[in-house]
Amino acid sequence: MTREIVARGIVTVTAAGAIDATYRVGSLRTGEFVRASVYEREMSGKGVNVSAALSLAGVATAAVVTVGADDLDFAGRGPHARLLRPVSVPGATRVNTSVIDDAGATTKVNAPTPPLDDATWRTLVVETLDALDALHADWLVISGTLPALAGGGTADLADLLAGARTHGARVAVDTSGAALARVAARPDGVRLIKPNADELAELTDRSLRTLGDVAAAAREVVAGGIEAVYASLGGDGVLVVTASTAVRALARPPRIANTAGAGDASLAGFLVGLGDRGFDDADAVADAASSAASFGAHAVAQASTILPGLEGMPPAVVTRDPDPATPLSEPALR
């Protein structure tokens, strides 16, 4: 199903690290006392989730991530500690909470992202560039929220992007809002973005009701200099658009256990499927889409945010140039 041909490593960077807390309840009723049957905590953050999934596929990877000083020991005891390159920030790590009921519905409450001071951001950049060098990395994946800086403004990706170019690494960005808009307006070497339907609709100021709408919005972004747009469409699968092709892939999970982290797992699957090939290779794009859909569907069937293994991944159905009239089950409206 996937071609594990990634010879060089992949570095992820998460400027807004998090601890994921998961509560499992029979049913969630607002305004009432609810007792959880299960409570779990794991060191997370979008790039950490990507790196964990990559490592399961045999890819050399490092996850540069901010971790609160109070939680460094917790992060160091976790099952993915060997992948982490923690950058310490004062206090505790923010906590993102998922409440999952017996029907599989997930309610998420994410803590606000604290600002970083300039020195911490510089440390994060230096640690990332060091990891790129150590792994002879093929990809740098910038994941999650880009925090505000304590002195004003927002973290600037220029040094990360310049460092990636120096190391010969391709860049993928999975963020949202104003940060995604800045990347799309000035890609500066970014090859791949991974918006969901709502994020792509906001980015292009379009309502997305059909696969054709998604493809048109993605082509608008590609025309601005991004090589590939990987649109994550939830139950509608994935749609990957480049200058020369559009590919849809859809895999059916055996059950829905936890949707948190599924997009991160699917991004890992995309990179595994693509391997060392480029977006001008239509077969490579199809393989990447197929692998992304399988990883994502497998992830939502797991209880944890981070994938525990790759056994039993559902196969994906791949369609090149899918019918543009196909409606989205969850349209993104503007």
Secondary structure, 3 states (H helix, E strand, C coil): CCCCCCCCCEEEEECCCEEEEEEECCCCCCCCCCCCCEEEEEEECHHHHHHHHHHHCCCCEEEEEEEEHHHHHHHHHCCCHHHEEEEEECCCCCEEEEEECCCCCEEEEECCCCCECHHHHHHHHHHHHHHHHHHCCCEEEEECCCCEECCCCECCCHHHHHHHHHCCCEEEEECCHHHHHHHHHCCCCEEEECCEHHHHHHHHCCCEEEHHHHHHHHHHHHHCCCCEEEEECHHHCEEEECCCCEEEEEECCCCCCCCCCHHHHHHHHHHHHHCCCCCCCHHHHHHHHHHHHHHHHHHHCCCCCCCCCCCCCCCEEEEECCCCCCEEEEEECC
